């Protein structure tokens, strides 16, 4: 009996020692920041990193300090990317919920750009048939350059299949990774201070992006999200990017990323300009279309290490006049388009975020200056959805200021006050762009 107790005691000591070693190692990896300094951004993930904060009693009581400290530990710890990758791989192996996605990824290159070929054929067929329901959006534009997508029938029967973590789903065997939809009543919409928006005396508009989170593809015609948003955000004008079926959704959004693709973002741009300037506005026409021969592994796939992407990264090209960009008040290039040199030459790493790398990462403030003093200047409030269309919209104005509420307060030390900001910078219109999850946030189950 005493031998068994001794063996059990020895086992506990070993486990305790391993735990202590891991804790010391983790603390050492984190506090090495004292000697090597803090990182501003992650090239692999193409995002701004959370820095270690000075202690604030008010922030502590609100819980903001604890949350940001937790984020800073994950972001500033040495080898954080490698650790995150290892943990996610282990989790996926443990749960066995990768649904054979890795095989799809391995075979993606073997497809020889099949997705691009399908898109080209679809565009050609659409042009031959004279367009479809998109003609009113893309009217008077060169059919050799702009894809016109015919309406797709609604199947009316889709199966949501969980892929991993109870958050990412596939519809049938489509290969598309989606977030499960939620009813608009499940969201809080106070991310943008309602009183602050109400005080804006300038013309103000909202463009809503329907996504899988606001749409039940088995009951798509009964989606109430847009009407709910209109009631929640009193504005002077509204419009949206919408779709009538899952097949139409696939034309506008990436296979494994939550953002809109080059067709979706361009369609959104044309609608936004008509919302802001009327039906007679002269929108930009693409000068060409370019596909980079790399598998675009989007956020929903990257974040869960699901190698399920099979599509390449395609963009429209535009001939724009010269302009300047100021990122957080410093003149610098926004995005890494200059690194996308040819079909085969582009940033390509394990966590490559081609949407963020090409169009630009999320920043507190980005200002476009097209030096057109005879034109108006405007303010855009949005998140990463705006990145793909920032320069297109900005080309119509003298200056365009884009603010991201997620980073603005931390960077500038105060929340966004649109009225004061517009008065100070001589801006004459306000535009909010977002989907349901960037305009609000899900309530916690069982409470507010």
Secondary structure, DSSP 8 states (H G I E B T S, - for coil): -HHHHHHHHHHHHHHHHHHHHHHHHHHHHHHTHHHH---SEETTTTEE--------HHHHHHTHHHHHHHHHHHHHSTTHHHHHHHHHHHHHHHHT-STTHHHHHHHHGGG-SHHHHHHHHHHHHHHHTT--GGGGTSTTS-TTTS-------------EEEEETTTEEEETTS--EEE----GGGEE--SS-HHHHHT--SEEEEEEE--GGG--TTSGGG--HHHHHHHHS--SEEEEE--SSHHHHHHHB-SS-SSB-HHHHHHHHHHHHHHHH-TT------SEEEEEEEE---HHHHTTT------EEEEEE------EEEETTEE---S-GGG--SSS-S---TT--HHHHHH----SEEEEE---TTS--EEEE-SGGGGGTHHHHHTTSSEEEEE-HHHHHHHHSS---HHHHHHHHT--EEEEEE-HHHH-EE--TT--
